[in-house]
Amino acid sequence: MTAARAGAEGGGAPPRAPLGELAALFLRLGLTAFGGPAAHVAMMRDEVVVRRRWLSEEAFLDLVGVTQILPGPNSTELAIHIGLERGGPAGLLVAGACFIGPAALASGALAWAYVRYGALPQAGGLLYGVKPVMIAVVAQALVGLGQKALVGWHARAAAAAALGAALAGAHELVAISGAGAIAASVAAAKGGARGAPRAWAPPALGALGAKAAGGAAAAGAGLGAIFAVFLKTGGLLFGSGYVLLAYLRADLVERRGWLTEAQLLDAIAVGQVTPGPVFSTATFVGYLLGGGPGALAATAGIFLPAFVFVALAGGLAARLRRSAAAGAFLDGVNAGSLALMALVSVHLARGALVDAPAGLIAAAGGFALFRLRLNSAYLVLFGALAGLALTRARG
C-alpha cells in the first residue's frame, strides 16, 4: 500500500504530488477527455484511484459528491478538488487551469475559424452534421438524468412547476429556485428530506452576482458586461453542463439579443466537438461578442466561481452535508434544471433538424447512443464526417 493510499484511508493528509505531475496529468486529460462530465469523472478515477493511488475509492467518491451540490461545471470542479487535495492551493490552480486550458484554446481557435471562414462549405458541413448528433447526445443526457432526478411525485411536480414558469417567461433562476422550494416544502411536510443529507451552497452569493451582472450588461456587450454575464452563469448554474444551454439562450438570445439562435447552436456544437469542459462554449461565445479579449473575459468569468466554490467547500463540506433540508432543496433544483434542459432542447432541435438528411443523422445518432452505447465522442466524429460528405455530395 502506498503512502498516499494509506493516508487517504487513515484520515491523515496524503503526501502532496509534484505540481509538474499534476500539470502533466490534467493537461493530458484536458486534451483527451471527450464524452461529457460522466466520462471525465471515469477517466479521473482511473488515473488518480486505480493507476496512481493518490486517493482511495471512498475519498474520491466524497469529492464527486461535493461537486454535485456546488454550482458550476462538475467535472472541472472535480479536477480542481483533486488538485487541492494533492497540491494544496497551488495544485488547485494548476489542475484547474491545465484541465480547462486545452478546451478553451480549441474553442477559441474554432471561433476564429468560424468568424473568418464560417461561410465555407467545409465549416458549414461540419456543423450541419454535428448539430443533429448533439440533439441526440442531449436527449440521452435527459433520459439518464431523469432517471435520477425525477424520483417521486414531488420531484416531478417540481419539474412541472419549473417548466410552467419558464414557459410563462420567468427567469431560469426563479424557475429552478421555485422548484427547489416546492421539494423542500414537501420534505418538511413529511418531517424530513428524502434520502441521505447532502451539502448546500447558499444561493445568496449567486443572487448578488445576478444583480451585479444584470446591471453591467445593460450597457451592451462590452468586456465588463461579457465578464459579468458569464460570472453570473458560472456562479448560479446547477447540474450538468447541458443546463448551460438554457442559461445562455435565456440570457444572450432572448433577453439581450447578443446572439442569434443559430449562433448559439453553433457555439454549443463546438463545445461538443472539443474535449474537456462543456463550459468552454463560453470561450466561443466570448470571441463572437468581443474577439480575443471577449473570449478571455467569458472564459475567466464562467470558470472563476468554480475555483472559489471549491476553495470554500474544502473545509465546509462535511458540516454542510448534514443538512437534510438542503438536500431536499437540491432535489428540486435538479428536477427544475432537467425541465429547463428539456425545454431548450426543443428550441435547439428546431435549428438542427433543418431537412430529412439532418433528421436521419439525428436518428442514427440516437440509435447508436441508446442501443449500441457508442461513446458520444465517436458519435460527434460520425456526425462531422456525415455532414462533410453530404455537403460535398450536394456540390
C-alpha beads as a LAMMPS data file, in Angstrom:
LAMMPS data file: protein, C-alpha beads

395 atoms
394 bonds

1 atom types
1 bond types

-500.0 500.0 xlo xhi
-500.0 500.0 ylo yhi
-500.0 500.0 zlo zhi

Masses

1 110.0

Atoms # bond

1 1 1 0.000 0.000 0.000
2 1 1 1.366 3.384 -0.976
3 1 1 1.698 6.236 1.459
4 1 1 -0.907 8.198 -0.445
5 1 1 -3.465 5.404 -0.218
6 1 1 -2.726 4.796 3.428
7 1 1 -3.061 8.452 4.218
8 1 1 -6.355 8.734 2.375
9 1 1 -7.821 5.700 4.091
10 1 1 -6.452 6.517 7.503
11 1 1 -7.751 10.049 7.554
12 1 1 -4.345 11.733 7.561
13 1 1 -3.180 14.193 4.949
14 1 1 -1.698 12.291 1.998
15 1 1 1.704 13.374 0.674
16 1 1 1.455 16.035 -1.966
17 1 1 2.119 15.337 -5.630
18 1 1 4.669 17.462 -7.507
19 1 1 2.985 20.313 -9.355
20 1 1 4.613 19.192 -12.584
21 1 1 2.981 15.781 -12.271
22 1 1 -0.392 17.374 -11.598
23 1 1 0.057 19.662 -14.589
24 1 1 1.034 16.798 -16.900
25 1 1 -1.928 14.641 -15.828
26 1 1 -4.616 17.275 -16.170
27 1 1 -3.176 18.714 -19.352
28 1 1 -3.405 15.234 -20.888
29 1 1 -6.947 14.789 -19.568
30 1 1 -7.876 18.192 -20.952
31 1 1 -6.636 17.111 -24.380
32 1 1 -8.338 13.695 -24.423
33 1 1 -11.429 13.906 -22.177
34 1 1 -14.253 13.679 -24.701
35 1 1 -17.720 12.422 -23.847
36 1 1 -19.001 14.859 -21.220
37 1 1 -18.805 15.068 -17.403
38 1 1 -19.561 11.410 -16.706
39 1 1 -16.722 10.311 -18.974
40 1 1 -14.417 12.896 -17.393
41 1 1 -15.146 11.535 -13.901
42 1 1 -14.470 7.978 -15.051
43 1 1 -11.138 8.984 -16.605
44 1 1 -10.078 10.852 -13.463
45 1 1 -10.954 7.881 -11.264
46 1 1 -8.847 5.600 -13.458
47 1 1 -5.888 7.957 -13.162
48 1 1 -5.946 9.023 -9.507
49 1 1 -7.505 5.968 -7.811
50 1 1 -6.577 2.935 -9.937
51 1 1 -3.293 3.923 -11.581
52 1 1 -1.628 6.406 -9.218
53 1 1 -3.471 5.527 -5.978
54 1 1 -3.452 9.153 -4.942
55 1 1 -6.920 8.738 -3.373
56 1 1 -8.945 5.834 -2.030
57 1 1 -12.294 4.991 -3.624
58 1 1 -14.036 6.495 -0.595
59 1 1 -12.071 9.743 -0.749
60 1 1 -12.667 10.068 -4.485
61 1 1 -16.405 9.456 -4.105
62 1 1 -16.517 12.090 -1.386
63 1 1 -15.055 14.652 -3.797
64 1 1 -17.508 13.617 -6.504
65 1 1 -20.380 14.090 -4.068
66 1 1 -19.229 17.577 -3.136
67 1 1 -19.096 18.689 -6.772
68 1 1 -22.685 17.577 -7.311
69 1 1 -24.043 20.172 -4.909
70 1 1 -21.890 23.123 -5.985
71 1 1 -22.870 25.490 -8.779
72 1 1 -20.691 25.248 -11.848
73 1 1 -19.153 22.540 -14.066
74 1 1 -18.977 19.289 -12.096
75 1 1 -16.036 17.617 -13.815
76 1 1 -13.975 20.823 -13.782
77 1 1 -14.649 21.232 -10.066
78 1 1 -13.611 17.618 -9.524
79 1 1 -10.288 18.326 -11.263
80 1 1 -9.830 21.408 -9.074
81 1 1 -10.721 19.395 -5.945
82 1 1 -8.135 16.741 -6.783
83 1 1 -5.549 19.452 -7.370
84 1 1 -6.343 20.978 -3.975
85 1 1 -6.120 17.604 -2.239
86 1 1 -2.842 16.648 -3.892
87 1 1 -1.065 20.000 -4.264
88 1 1 -2.682 22.499 -1.929
89 1 1 -3.726 25.954 -3.188
90 1 1 -1.092 25.877 -5.940
91 1 1 -2.353 22.447 -7.020
92 1 1 -5.903 23.819 -7.156
93 1 1 -4.816 26.435 -9.697
94 1 1 -2.555 24.120 -11.699
95 1 1 -5.043 21.248 -12.070
96 1 1 -7.935 23.542 -12.946
97 1 1 -6.010 25.632 -15.455
98 1 1 -4.487 22.588 -17.184
99 1 1 -7.861 20.836 -17.483
100 1 1 -9.640 23.948 -18.780
101 1 1 -6.847 25.297 -20.984
102 1 1 -6.947 22.861 -23.948
103 1 1 -10.738 23.157 -24.334
104 1 1 -10.623 26.950 -24.120
105 1 1 -7.810 27.194 -26.669
106 1 1 -9.542 24.791 -29.052
107 1 1 -12.853 26.657 -28.738
108 1 1 -11.101 29.978 -29.291
109 1 1 -9.367 28.653 -32.411
110 1 1 -12.635 27.289 -33.771
111 1 1 -14.332 30.611 -33.041
112 1 1 -11.644 32.424 -35.026
113 1 1 -12.111 29.999 -37.928
114 1 1 -15.899 30.296 -37.640
115 1 1 -15.789 34.084 -37.875
116 1 1 -13.302 34.074 -40.732
117 1 1 -14.327 31.005 -42.723
118 1 1 -17.772 30.158 -41.385
119 1 1 -19.417 30.594 -44.769
120 1 1 -17.171 27.969 -46.395
121 1 1 -18.868 24.650 -47.307
122 1 1 -16.363 22.707 -45.182
123 1 1 -17.206 24.598 -41.996
124 1 1 -20.912 24.605 -42.756
125 1 1 -20.869 20.871 -43.489
126 1 1 -19.069 20.095 -40.246
127 1 1 -21.648 21.876 -38.129
128 1 1 -24.520 20.629 -40.308
129 1 1 -23.673 17.068 -39.261
130 1 1 -22.657 17.746 -35.660
131 1 1 -25.805 19.684 -34.716
132 1 1 -28.261 16.777 -35.157
133 1 1 -25.884 14.455 -33.296
134 1 1 -25.738 16.976 -30.474
135 1 1 -29.518 16.793 -30.166
136 1 1 -29.216 13.024 -29.714
137 1 1 -26.491 13.491 -27.079
138 1 1 -28.643 15.966 -25.153
139 1 1 -31.623 13.594 -25.386
140 1 1 -29.523 10.790 -23.912
141 1 1 -28.426 13.085 -21.094
142 1 1 -32.056 14.000 -20.388
143 1 1 -33.041 10.335 -20.139
144 1 1 -30.108 9.430 -17.918
145 1 1 -30.516 12.411 -15.608
146 1 1 -34.270 11.996 -15.488
147 1 1 -33.923 8.512 -14.031
148 1 1 -32.108 10.035 -11.057
149 1 1 -33.717 13.469 -10.763
150 1 1 -37.410 12.622 -11.255
151 1 1 -37.807 10.108 -8.428
152 1 1 -41.106 10.554 -6.601
153 1 1 -44.142 12.661 -7.366
154 1 1 -42.733 15.711 -5.560
155 1 1 -39.718 15.798 -7.889
156 1 1 -41.961 15.502 -10.937
157 1 1 -44.187 18.255 -9.545
158 1 1 -41.133 20.471 -9.049
159 1 1 -40.039 19.833 -12.646
160 1 1 -43.530 20.613 -13.955
161 1 1 -43.607 23.854 -11.959
162 1 1 -40.220 24.922 -13.339
163 1 1 -41.319 24.113 -16.883
164 1 1 -44.537 26.089 -16.445
165 1 1 -42.666 29.062 -15.005
166 1 1 -40.173 29.027 -17.889
167 1 1 -42.957 28.858 -20.479
168 1 1 -44.608 31.815 -18.749
169 1 1 -41.417 33.845 -19.198
170 1 1 -39.937 33.594 -15.696
171 1 1 -36.172 33.906 -15.233
172 1 1 -34.486 30.493 -15.146
173 1 1 -33.142 31.193 -11.640
174 1 1 -36.683 31.873 -10.424
175 1 1 -37.876 28.678 -12.091
176 1 1 -35.302 26.370 -10.510
177 1 1 -35.439 28.134 -7.118
178 1 1 -39.200 27.667 -7.088
179 1 1 -38.734 24.004 -7.917
180 1 1 -36.316 23.684 -5.015
181 1 1 -38.746 25.410 -2.665
182 1 1 -41.525 23.004 -3.678
183 1 1 -39.382 19.942 -2.991
184 1 1 -38.153 21.360 0.320
185 1 1 -41.723 22.149 1.393
186 1 1 -42.885 18.621 0.628
187 1 1 -39.942 17.177 2.545
188 1 1 -40.696 19.440 5.512
189 1 1 -44.331 18.371 5.482
190 1 1 -43.223 14.749 5.622
191 1 1 -40.945 15.511 8.553
192 1 1 -37.617 15.123 6.751
193 1 1 -35.808 15.146 3.448
194 1 1 -35.749 12.193 1.059
195 1 1 -32.571 10.154 1.127
196 1 1 -29.250 10.965 2.732
197 1 1 -28.480 14.560 3.710
198 1 1 -26.387 16.485 1.216
199 1 1 -24.351 19.654 1.265
200 1 1 -25.647 23.074 0.412
201 1 1 -24.085 26.177 -1.131
202 1 1 -26.129 29.272 -0.181
203 1 1 -27.951 30.847 -3.152
204 1 1 -27.418 34.350 -1.764
205 1 1 -23.954 34.527 -3.367
206 1 1 -25.446 33.764 -6.765
207 1 1 -28.289 36.209 -6.280
208 1 1 -25.841 39.029 -5.620
209 1 1 -23.948 38.051 -8.748
210 1 1 -27.150 38.096 -10.781
211 1 1 -27.936 41.671 -9.719
212 1 1 -24.437 42.871 -10.481
213 1 1 -24.307 41.128 -13.846
214 1 1 -27.714 42.383 -14.871
215 1 1 -26.708 45.973 -14.248
216 1 1 -23.354 45.656 -16.002
217 1 1 -24.776 44.000 -19.094
218 1 1 -27.394 46.671 -19.664
219 1 1 -24.871 48.869 -21.459
220 1 1 -24.174 46.224 -24.146
221 1 1 -21.606 43.578 -24.934
222 1 1 -18.514 45.340 -23.610
223 1 1 -15.750 43.340 -21.947
224 1 1 -17.022 44.149 -18.467
225 1 1 -20.538 43.118 -19.415
226 1 1 -19.334 39.878 -21.033
227 1 1 -17.313 39.009 -17.934
228 1 1 -20.235 39.835 -15.622
229 1 1 -22.782 37.775 -17.567
230 1 1 -20.568 34.692 -17.603
231 1 1 -19.534 35.209 -13.979
232 1 1 -23.213 35.133 -13.069
233 1 1 -23.740 31.990 -15.136
234 1 1 -20.783 30.193 -13.561
235 1 1 -21.941 31.206 -10.096
236 1 1 -25.574 30.159 -10.488
237 1 1 -25.656 27.112 -12.719
238 1 1 -26.526 23.832 -11.003
239 1 1 -26.442 20.406 -12.596
240 1 1 -24.941 19.096 -15.819
241 1 1 -23.088 21.263 -18.268
242 1 1 -26.036 20.815 -20.590
243 1 1 -28.084 23.109 -18.371
244 1 1 -25.741 25.810 -19.690
245 1 1 -27.776 25.765 -22.888
246 1 1 -30.857 27.007 -21.097
247 1 1 -28.975 29.774 -19.281
248 1 1 -27.195 31.084 -22.365
249 1 1 -30.282 31.013 -24.532
250 1 1 -32.343 32.919 -21.978
251 1 1 -29.606 35.474 -21.259
252 1 1 -27.859 36.026 -24.581
253 1 1 -30.547 35.262 -27.164
254 1 1 -33.848 36.248 -25.589
255 1 1 -33.001 38.966 -23.055
256 1 1 -30.008 40.776 -24.528
257 1 1 -30.119 39.813 -28.184
258 1 1 -26.334 39.413 -28.319
259 1 1 -26.577 36.113 -30.234
260 1 1 -28.976 34.574 -32.710
261 1 1 -30.464 31.140 -32.124
262 1 1 -28.256 29.774 -34.920
263 1 1 -25.090 31.248 -33.394
264 1 1 -25.881 29.727 -30.008
265 1 1 -26.470 26.349 -31.612
266 1 1 -23.125 26.614 -33.419
267 1 1 -21.400 27.544 -30.163
268 1 1 -22.881 24.551 -28.375
269 1 1 -21.921 22.245 -31.252
270 1 1 -18.323 23.459 -30.985
271 1 1 -18.436 22.745 -27.249
272 1 1 -19.325 19.145 -28.108
273 1 1 -16.574 18.797 -30.719
274 1 1 -13.794 19.913 -28.376
275 1 1 -12.507 17.837 -25.428
276 1 1 -12.741 18.963 -21.820
277 1 1 -15.433 21.052 -20.110
278 1 1 -18.651 21.806 -21.993
279 1 1 -18.388 25.254 -20.390
280 1 1 -15.657 26.087 -22.927
281 1 1 -18.634 27.081 -25.072
282 1 1 -18.227 30.382 -23.217
283 1 1 -14.881 30.931 -24.941
284 1 1 -16.513 30.562 -28.342
285 1 1 -19.372 32.906 -27.450
286 1 1 -16.985 35.449 -25.939
287 1 1 -14.974 35.519 -29.166
288 1 1 -18.116 36.132 -31.204
289 1 1 -19.035 39.031 -28.917
290 1 1 -15.626 40.644 -28.402
291 1 1 -12.839 38.876 -30.281
292 1 1 -9.832 37.577 -28.344
293 1 1 -10.379 39.852 -25.313
294 1 1 -14.038 38.807 -25.224
295 1 1 -13.031 35.134 -25.264
296 1 1 -10.683 35.705 -22.311
297 1 1 -13.343 37.661 -20.397
298 1 1 -16.019 35.000 -20.923
299 1 1 -13.675 32.128 -20.044
300 1 1 -12.414 33.818 -16.889
301 1 1 -15.931 34.768 -15.853
302 1 1 -17.549 31.360 -16.216
303 1 1 -14.739 29.328 -14.593
304 1 1 -13.724 31.699 -11.768
305 1 1 -16.648 30.704 -9.475
306 1 1 -15.618 27.032 -9.700
307 1 1 -12.212 27.815 -8.182
308 1 1 -13.809 29.943 -5.453
309 1 1 -16.522 27.412 -4.574
310 1 1 -14.050 24.518 -4.374
311 1 1 -11.697 26.521 -2.154
312 1 1 -14.583 27.364 0.188
313 1 1 -16.166 23.894 0.162
314 1 1 -12.895 22.189 1.065
315 1 1 -13.433 22.930 4.769
316 1 1 -17.224 23.147 4.860
317 1 1 -18.369 20.043 3.006
318 1 1 -18.547 17.670 5.977
319 1 1 -20.647 20.070 8.073
320 1 1 -22.920 21.138 5.224
321 1 1 -23.646 17.554 4.191
322 1 1 -25.551 17.043 7.432
323 1 1 -28.298 19.426 6.287
324 1 1 -31.322 17.340 5.261
325 1 1 -33.310 20.447 4.243
326 1 1 -30.576 21.479 1.830
327 1 1 -30.636 18.024 0.260
328 1 1 -34.373 18.286 -0.360
329 1 1 -33.997 21.754 -1.873
330 1 1 -31.314 20.489 -4.244
331 1 1 -33.524 17.575 -5.277
332 1 1 -35.990 20.171 -6.502
333 1 1 -33.263 22.266 -8.130
334 1 1 -32.073 19.222 -10.069
335 1 1 -35.605 18.431 -11.226
336 1 1 -36.160 22.035 -12.289
337 1 1 -32.846 22.122 -14.142
338 1 1 -33.855 18.999 -16.031
339 1 1 -37.101 20.679 -17.090
340 1 1 -35.164 23.666 -18.448
341 1 1 -32.860 21.306 -20.340
342 1 1 -35.859 19.627 -21.948
343 1 1 -37.353 22.967 -22.959
344 1 1 -34.182 24.321 -24.516
345 1 1 -33.549 21.060 -26.374
346 1 1 -36.824 21.581 -28.222
347 1 1 -35.695 25.034 -29.384
348 1 1 -32.303 23.687 -30.412
349 1 1 -33.846 20.814 -32.344
350 1 1 -35.735 23.305 -34.486
351 1 1 -32.438 24.802 -35.601
352 1 1 -30.664 21.477 -36.104
353 1 1 -33.244 19.314 -37.878
354 1 1 -33.494 21.502 -40.961
355 1 1 -34.149 18.746 -43.523
356 1 1 -34.606 14.995 -43.928
357 1 1 -30.868 14.091 -44.021
358 1 1 -30.317 16.007 -40.791
359 1 1 -33.190 14.073 -39.259
360 1 1 -31.631 10.793 -40.388
361 1 1 -28.297 11.775 -38.798
362 1 1 -30.096 12.539 -35.536
363 1 1 -31.975 9.218 -35.682
364 1 1 -28.780 7.275 -36.368
365 1 1 -27.111 9.109 -33.502
366 1 1 -29.941 8.249 -31.163
367 1 1 -29.779 4.573 -32.156
368 1 1 -26.021 4.474 -31.622
369 1 1 -26.336 6.103 -28.206
370 1 1 -29.343 4.310 -26.797
371 1 1 -28.965 0.870 -28.379
372 1 1 -25.275 0.446 -29.187
373 1 1 -23.996 2.550 -26.241
374 1 1 -21.461 4.201 -28.525
375 1 1 -19.224 6.799 -26.916
376 1 1 -20.506 10.274 -27.716
377 1 1 -17.044 11.362 -28.867
378 1 1 -17.154 8.829 -31.708
379 1 1 -20.698 9.905 -32.447
380 1 1 -19.666 13.533 -32.846
381 1 1 -16.947 12.409 -35.239
382 1 1 -19.551 10.428 -37.208
383 1 1 -21.783 13.488 -37.407
384 1 1 -18.937 15.674 -38.612
385 1 1 -17.921 13.192 -41.326
386 1 1 -21.540 12.649 -42.417
387 1 1 -22.117 16.382 -42.617
388 1 1 -18.983 16.948 -44.695
389 1 1 -19.872 14.044 -47.019
390 1 1 -23.428 15.278 -47.569
391 1 1 -22.259 18.831 -48.182
392 1 1 -19.689 17.657 -50.721
393 1 1 -22.237 15.395 -52.458
394 1 1 -24.566 18.334 -52.894
395 1 1 -21.746 20.105 -54.687

Bonds

1 1 1 2
2 1 2 3
3 1 3 4
4 1 4 5
5 1 5 6
6 1 6 7
7 1 7 8
8 1 8 9
9 1 9 10
10 1 10 11
11 1 11 12
12 1 12 13
13 1 13 14
14 1 14 15
15 1 15 16
16 1 16 17
17 1 17 18
18 1 18 19
19 1 19 20
20 1 20 21
21 1 21 22
22 1 22 23
23 1 23 24
24 1 24 25
25 1 25 26
26 1 26 27
27 1 27 28
28 1 28 29
29 1 29 30
30 1 30 31
31 1 31 32
32 1 32 33
33 1 33 34
34 1 34 35
35 1 35 36
36 1 36 37
37 1 37 38
38 1 38 39
39 1 39 40
40 1 40 41
41 1 41 42
42 1 42 43
43 1 43 44
44 1 44 45
45 1 45 46
46 1 46 47
47 1 47 48
48 1 48 49
49 1 49 50
50 1 50 51
51 1 51 52
52 1 52 53
53 1 53 54
54 1 54 55
55 1 55 56
56 1 56 57
57 1 57 58
58 1 58 59
59 1 59 60
60 1 60 61
61 1 61 62
62 1 62 63
63 1 63 64
64 1 64 65
65 1 65 66
66 1 66 67
67 1 67 68
68 1 68 69
69 1 69 70
70 1 70 71
71 1 71 72
72 1 72 73
73 1 73 74
74 1 74 75
75 1 75 76
76 1 76 77
77 1 77 78
78 1 78 79
79 1 79 80
80 1 80 81
81 1 81 82
82 1 82 83
83 1 83 84
84 1 84 85
85 1 85 86
86 1 86 87
87 1 87 88
88 1 88 89
89 1 89 90
90 1 90 91
91 1 91 92
92 1 92 93
93 1 93 94
94 1 94 95
95 1 95 96
96 1 96 97
97 1 97 98
98 1 98 99
99 1 99 100
100 1 100 101
101 1 101 102
102 1 102 103
103 1 103 104
104 1 104 105
105 1 105 106
106 1 106 107
107 1 107 108
108 1 108 109
109 1 109 110
110 1 110 111
111 1 111 112
112 1 112 113
113 1 113 114
114 1 114 115
115 1 115 116
116 1 116 117
117 1 117 118
118 1 118 119
119 1 119 120
120 1 120 121
121 1 121 122
122 1 122 123
123 1 123 124
124 1 124 125
125 1 125 126
126 1 126 127
127 1 127 128
128 1 128 129
129 1 129 130
130 1 130 131
131 1 131 132
132 1 132 133
133 1 133 134
134 1 134 135
135 1 135 136
136 1 136 137
137 1 137 138
138 1 138 139
139 1 139 140
140 1 140 141
141 1 141 142
142 1 142 143
143 1 143 144
144 1 144 145
145 1 145 146
146 1 146 147
147 1 147 148
148 1 148 149
149 1 149 150
150 1 150 151
151 1 151 152
152 1 152 153
153 1 153 154
154 1 154 155
155 1 155 156
156 1 156 157
157 1 157 158
158 1 158 159
159 1 159 160
160 1 160 161
161 1 161 162
162 1 162 163
163 1 163 164
164 1 164 165
165 1 165 166
166 1 166 167
167 1 167 168
168 1 168 169
169 1 169 170
170 1 170 171
171 1 171 172
172 1 172 173
173 1 173 174
174 1 174 175
175 1 175 176
176 1 176 177
177 1 177 178
178 1 178 179
179 1 179 180
180 1 180 181
181 1 181 182
182 1 182 183
183 1 183 184
184 1 184 185
185 1 185 186
186 1 186 187
187 1 187 188
188 1 188 189
189 1 189 190
190 1 190 191
191 1 191 192
192 1 192 193
193 1 193 194
194 1 194 195
195 1 195 196
196 1 196 197
197 1 197 198
198 1 198 199
199 1 199 200
200 1 200 201
201 1 201 202
202 1 202 203
203 1 203 204
204 1 204 205
205 1 205 206
206 1 206 207
207 1 207 208
208 1 208 209
209 1 209 210
210 1 210 211
211 1 211 212
212 1 212 213
213 1 213 214
214 1 214 215
215 1 215 216
216 1 216 217
217 1 217 218
218 1 218 219
219 1 219 220
220 1 220 221
221 1 221 222
222 1 222 223
223 1 223 224
224 1 224 225
225 1 225 226
226 1 226 227
227 1 227 228
228 1 228 229
229 1 229 230
230 1 230 231
231 1 231 232
232 1 232 233
233 1 233 234
234 1 234 235
235 1 235 236
236 1 236 237
237 1 237 238
238 1 238 239
239 1 239 240
240 1 240 241
241 1 241 242
242 1 242 243
243 1 243 244
244 1 244 245
245 1 245 246
246 1 246 247
247 1 247 248
248 1 248 249
249 1 249 250
250 1 250 251
251 1 251 252
252 1 252 253
253 1 253 254
254 1 254 255
255 1 255 256
256 1 256 257
257 1 257 258
258 1 258 259
259 1 259 260
260 1 260 261
261 1 261 262
262 1 262 263
263 1 263 264
264 1 264 265
265 1 265 266
266 1 266 267
267 1 267 268
268 1 268 269
269 1 269 270
270 1 270 271
271 1 271 272
272 1 272 273
273 1 273 274
274 1 274 275
275 1 275 276
276 1 276 277
277 1 277 278
278 1 278 279
279 1 279 280
280 1 280 281
281 1 281 282
282 1 282 283
283 1 283 284
284 1 284 285
285 1 285 286
286 1 286 287
287 1 287 288
288 1 288 289
289 1 289 290
290 1 290 291
291 1 291 292
292 1 292 293
293 1 293 294
294 1 294 295
295 1 295 296
296 1 296 297
297 1 297 298
298 1 298 299
299 1 299 300
300 1 300 301
301 1 301 302
302 1 302 303
303 1 303 304
304 1 304 305
305 1 305 306
306 1 306 307
307 1 307 308
308 1 308 309
309 1 309 310
310 1 310 311
311 1 311 312
312 1 312 313
313 1 313 314
314 1 314 315
315 1 315 316
316 1 316 317
317 1 317 318
318 1 318 319
319 1 319 320
320 1 320 321
321 1 321 322
322 1 322 323
323 1 323 324
324 1 324 325
325 1 325 326
326 1 326 327
327 1 327 328
328 1 328 329
329 1 329 330
330 1 330 331
331 1 331 332
332 1 332 333
333 1 333 334
334 1 334 335
335 1 335 336
336 1 336 337
337 1 337 338
338 1 338 339
339 1 339 340
340 1 340 341
341 1 341 342
342 1 342 343
343 1 343 344
344 1 344 345
345 1 345 346
346 1 346 347
347 1 347 348
348 1 348 349
349 1 349 350
350 1 350 351
351 1 351 352
352 1 352 353
353 1 353 354
354 1 354 355
355 1 355 356
356 1 356 357
357 1 357 358
358 1 358 359
359 1 359 360
360 1 360 361
361 1 361 362
362 1 362 363
363 1 363 364
364 1 364 365
365 1 365 366
366 1 366 367
367 1 367 368
368 1 368 369
369 1 369 370
370 1 370 371
371 1 371 372
372 1 372 373
373 1 373 374
374 1 374 375
375 1 375 376
376 1 376 377
377 1 377 378
378 1 378 379
379 1 379 380
380 1 380 381
381 1 381 382
382 1 382 383
383 1 383 384
384 1 384 385
385 1 385 386
386 1 386 387
387 1 387 388
388 1 388 389
389 1 389 390
390 1 390 391
391 1 391 392
392 1 392 393
393 1 393 394
394 1 394 395
